[in-house]
């Protein structure tokens, strides 16, 4: 991984990306994230970390402007609509659908195609991967914070993203849960070779990735 970028097309490239509002630059970054690696942006609230996540994912508010290029596996996705970028985002809150079971939350995220049986089998396989198959029929409201965080991760992965953005997803977990959920997230990142951007203000989150850290 390099904060300066290189010629390898695979991975997530931020080519002189600059986020501004009303002509004032909030954040400027040039970076490359290799498949399976994590780049961490650290900085206080208001430093533009979450706004960069919105820009990469494709839902930057109209009040902001994004210059430069965002490339994923060599494809320029800077102007693509969010649904065509294949970028997954994990937020502070799990944002699970409360009226759907754990299984139904996962099924909702799966790409179209396949029979009902095949889709249910795929959902079960994803949950089994993080040791949560026994919770497949549970109501999200009955899950612990750590369990909800894992289901949220699997729902993001079910959509088969090509890159992953982590917007302080561990910040509302207590210390013990934080460690275990981080381990699960970073194992999935490695297993699926996902270039991953983590934004956080917590130094322990940053060092746990084993990757490059950029301080804003």
N, C-alpha and C positions, 0 to 999 in steps of 0.2 A: 504494500500500500504506500502511496506517496501523496503528501499534501501538495506536491508540485505538479502531479500528473505525469503521464508517460504515454507511449504510443499504443499500448495494449488496448484493443477495442472492447474487450470483455470488461464488464463491471459498470459502475456508475461514475460518470465524469461530470464534474461541475467546472465548466470552462469559463473562467472569469465571470461567474454569476454575481450579480449585484442587485440587491433589493433596496428600493428607495420608495419614499413617500413624500409627495409635494416637493420633489426635487432634492430631498435630503437623503443621502445614503445611510441606510441602517446597517447593512452587512455586505461585505464583499469577500468572496472566497474562490479559490482555485484549488481543486482537489480531485483525486481519483481514488475510488474504493474498489479493490479487487473482489472477485467472487469469494464469498465465505469469510470476508473480513469486515471489521467494524471500525468506522471512523467516528470519533466522539467530538462533538462541539460542546464546550463548556462556556457558561456565561450567566450573568444575572438576568433576572426577569427584565424584559424590555430590550434585550440585546439583539433580538431578531432571530433567535433559534427556531421558534415555532413557526415564524413567518417563512423561513427557508423551507421547512417541512411542507408547508402549504404550497409553496412555489413548485417544489419537486413533484408533489402528488397531483398538482393540477387544479387546486381550488384556492388559489391566491385571491384574497378580497380585491375588489376593483380599486380600492383606495391606494393599493400598492402597485409598483411597477417592477418587472423583472427583466434585467438585461443579461446578455451572455447566453451561453448554451448549456442545456442539460441533456446529456447523452447517456443512453442505457444500452449496453452491448453494441455500441457503434451507431445506434439510431438516435437522431435528434428528436427528443420528445417535448421540447420546450413549449411548443404551441399546440400540442395534442390535447384533446379533452381528457379529463381524469380517467374515464372508463377505458381509454385506449392506451394508457401508460403502463399498466400492469405493475404498479407500485403499491405495495401494501403498507398501511400505517397502523401502528399500535399506539394508542393514546394513554393518558393518565387514567382515565376511566374506562372500564371494559366495554361499555356501550352495547351490551348484549340486548337483544330484543326480549323484553320481559314477558311477552305473551307467547313466546315460543320456547320449547324445550331445548336442552343442550343440543340434541341431535338436529332439531329443526333449525337452530341457529347455524350449524355447520352446513346443512343441506342448502340453506339460503345462499351461502357464499360460493358453493361449488359452481364451476363453469357449466353452461348448458350442455346437455347430451348425456346419453346413457340411460338405462332403464332405472325404474324406481329401486329395484333390488340392488343394482350396481352402485347407485348413488348412496344408498344406505350403507352398503358395505364399505365404500370409500370413507364415509363419515366415521364409521366405527374404526377403521384402520388409523385414521388421523388421531382420534382420541386415544387409541391404544398406544400410539407412539409416545405420548406424554403420560402414560399410566392413568388415564381417566376414563377408560371404557365403562367402568361400573357406574359412572354418572350420566350416561348417555340419555336417559329418560328424565333426568331431574329438571326441575324448574330453576332457572338462573338465580332467583331470589333466595333459594335454599342453599346456595353454595357459599363457601368462605371466600374472602377476598383473594387468596392465592388461587383457589379453584377457578374463580371468575377470570382472573388474569390469564390462566392457562387456556381456558376455553376461548377467550378473546384472541389469543395468539393463534390457536388452531383455526379459528374462523378466518383470520387474515391469511393463513397459509393455505386454507382450502381454496382460495381464489387463484392459487398458483401464480403469485407475484414473481417478478424477475428481480425485484429489489425490495428492501424492507426499510422503513423509517420508524424510529422509536422516539416518540415525543414524551419523554419523562415517564415511561410506563411503569416504573417501579416506585414512584415518589409517594404513593399513598399506601404502600405496604409497610408493615412493621419489619424490623431488622431481620428476623429469622425467615420470614416469608420472602423478603427481598432477595436474600441469597439464593434460595431454592428456585424462585421464579427466574432470576437472572441466569442461573445454570441451564434451565430448560430453554430459555430464549436463545442463548448463545450456542447451545447444542444444535438447535434447529437451524440456526444461521449457518453453522459449519456443515451439517449433514446435507443441506440443500444448496450449498454454495451461493448464498444470497449476499450480494454487496449490501451493507447495512450502515445507515447513518443513525447514530444515537445523539440526541440532544438532552443535556442534563445540567444541573447545577451541583450535582453530588459527585465528589471526587472518587468515592468508592465505586460508584457506577462506572466511572470512566476507566479506572485502573483495572477493573474486573474484565474488561474486554480484551486486554492484552494488545490492543491496537494503538494507532496514532491518536493523539489528543490535540485539538486546536482550541486555544483559549481566546474567546472574543473580548 
